[in-house]
Amino acid sequence: MTYHAVQKSRISRRVLSAEFLEIHRLGCQRGCQTSCQPQLQTFGFVGGWGGAVIANRMSGPSLRLAFGAFLVCLGCSLIYGALSRLGWV
């Protein structure tokens, strides 16, 4: 492994452990049910890892197009939600 690969794996382990701790802390503070936390954390990690694998296989322009389409859809959803709360839609 190269130096950068080792550093990335160390950083990802730190971020992952920080995520586990933060979810557990928030769940305990709010009195939420904590029995489903391991499943949520596992699926979140697997989904993030799978998305990273797919993103690394895509070419630069395709990745930009997909990200742009995601942002446009997100923006439209936010605008529609705001309009419906105002009662305009």
C-alpha positions, 0 to 999 in steps of 0.5 A: 500500500502506498502512503496515501492509501494508508492515510485514507484508510486511517481517516475513513476508520476515524470518520466511521468510528466518529459516526458510530459515536455520534449516532449513539450519543444523539440516540441516547440524548433524545431517548430514541430507540437504539435497537435499529442503530447497528442496521442503519449504520451498517447500511449507511456504510455499505451504501457510501462504500458502494456509491464510492465504488460506482463514482470511481468507475465513472468518467469525469464528465459523466460524474459531473452530469450525474451530480448536476442532475442530483442537485437539480432534482434536490432543488426542485424538491425543496422549491416544491416543498416550500411552495406547498407549505405556503399553500401556493401549490 
